[in-house]
Amino acid sequence: MTDKTYNGWTNYATWRVNLEVFDDADKAELFDISLPVEQLRHVLQDYVEGHIYEAGGGEGNIAVDYALAFLSDVNWYEIAKHMIDDAKAEAEAPTNLSNT
């Protein structure tokens, strides 16, 4: 069996989508991080696929077809779980209010 993990993620597609789509996004503004992970994964997938359809001109475009094929390898659950865990960690982190 071949290990297909990439930079600590399930695979290259999962790492790449998280990095390029979600890493710099204001997740709390775009997504309801309080959703259960199984619901959030569907929201994230719909979000990315919607952008692919818009940018590529919809169905029947070969670029859209290839992009969607790439997205079929993404572990959306892993990205959703990562977002939820990050939000919890940020909420629990102590804030430094002093400048000393």
Disulfide bonds with the S-S distance in Angstrom:
none
